[in-house]
Amino acid sequence: MDMRKRKRRAGGSSITYFLLGGACLLVAVVMVTGMAAKGIRIWAENPEYLIPILILGVPGAVLTFRAPVFGVSYGPTGLKYSGLLRSRSYAWADIREVQVAVLEGRVYSSDVPELVLASGGTDQLHMLAGHSSGRTNKRVKRLVAELEAARAAAS
């Protein structure tokens, strides 16, 4: 197996998160601009106007600026996962197995790459999840196979 460092992105979902975050951020900016144009002093006189701006602006900014870095990088030494709010790194010696975990929901279920750690815990890579309807998501299954092969080759 080729053990050069490889990077896998979240696929179409990161573009969706980026566009959704950008839309929320744009709405928040338009709201602030409109209020400023009308002379509404948000901070002092009408703090209740901050609620929709904070609800849309903060998550919008996080999604817009973090979506391009969602993914996993792996190589001969281990892997690094970049999720929504933070990144985590693991050496291959700290990972016992990489498997597909199924997160059941009322409407649909999601397949998530899951690291089974040598310490006995697990770490699910949620930003790399794929939707499934009773079948395993092919993209997630392929990613898990790649990660498991890299882990096995490094052992």
Backbone hydrogen bonds, N-H to C=O, Kabsch-Sander energy under -0.5 kcal/mol:
donor,donor_aa,acceptor,acceptor_aa,energy
3,M,1,M,-0.6
6,R,74,Y,-3.6
8,R,72,V,-3.2
10,A,70,F,-0.7
13,S,10,A,-0.9
14,S,11,G,-1.0
15,I,11,G,-0.9
16,T,12,G,-2.1
17,Y,13,S,-2.7
18,F,14,S,-2.3
19,L,15,I,-2.6
20,L,16,T,-2.7
21,G,17,Y,-2.8
22,G,18,F,-2.6
23,A,19,L,-2.3
24,C,20,L,-2.3
25,L,21,G,-2.6
26,L,22,G,-2.5
27,V,23,A,-2.4
28,A,24,C,-2.3
29,V,25,L,-2.4
30,V,26,L,-2.6
31,M,27,V,-2.4
32,V,28,A,-2.3
33,T,29,V,-2.7
34,G,30,V,-2.7
35,M,31,M,-2.3
36,A,32,V,-2.5
37,A,33,T,-2.3
38,K,34,G,-1.5
39,G,36,A,-0.9
40,I,35,M,-2.5
41,R,39,G,-0.5
42,I,40,I,-1.1
45,E,41,R,-1.4
46,N,41,R,-1.5
49,Y,46,N,-1.7
50,L,47,P,-1.6
51,I,48,E,-0.8
53,I,49,Y,-0.8
54,L,50,L,-3.1
55,I,51,I,-2.5
56,L,52,P,-2.0
57,G,53,I,-3.3
58,V,54,L,-1.1
60,G,56,L,-1.5
61,A,57,G,-2.5
62,V,58,V,-2.3
63,L,59,P,-2.8
64,T,60,G,-2.5
65,F,61,A,-2.3
66,R,62,V,-2.0
67,A,63,L,-2.1
69,V,66,R,-1.7
70,F,67,A,-1.3
71,G,82,S,-1.8
72,V,8,R,-2.6
73,S,80,K,-2.8
74,Y,6,R,-2.9
75,G,78,G,-2.3
79,L,90,Y,-2.5
80,K,73,S,-3.0
81,Y,88,R,-3.2
82,S,71,G,-3.0
83,G,81,Y,-0.6
83,G,86,R,-2.4
88,R,81,Y,-2.7
90,Y,79,L,-2.9
92,W,77,T,-1.5
94,D,91,A,-1.6
95,I,92,W,-1.4
96,R,94,D,-0.5
96,R,116,V,-2.8
97,E,116,V,-1.6
99,Q,114,E,-2.7
101,A,99,Q,-0.5
101,A,112,V,-3.1
103,L,101,A,-0.6
103,L,110,S,-3.4
104,E,102,V,-0.8
109,S,132,S,-1.5
110,S,103,L,-2.2
111,D,130,G,-3.4
112,V,101,A,-3.0
114,E,99,Q,-3.1
115,L,123,D,-2.8
116,V,97,E,-3.2
116,V,114,E,-0.6
117,L,115,L,-0.8
117,L,121,G,-2.7
118,A,94,D,-2.6
120,G,117,L,-1.8
123,D,115,L,-1.9
125,L,113,P,-2.9
126,H,124,Q,-1.3
128,L,125,L,-1.8
129,A,126,H,-1.8
130,G,111,D,-2.4
132,S,109,S,-2.9
141,K,137,N,-2.6
142,R,138,K,-2.4
143,L,139,R,-2.2
144,V,140,V,-2.7
145,A,141,K,-2.1
146,E,142,R,-2.3
147,L,143,L,-2.6
148,E,144,V,-2.7
149,A,145,A,-2.3
150,A,146,E,-2.3
151,R,147,L,-2.4
152,A,148,E,-2.6
153,A,149,A,-2.4
154,A,150,A,-1.7
155,S,151,R,-1.0
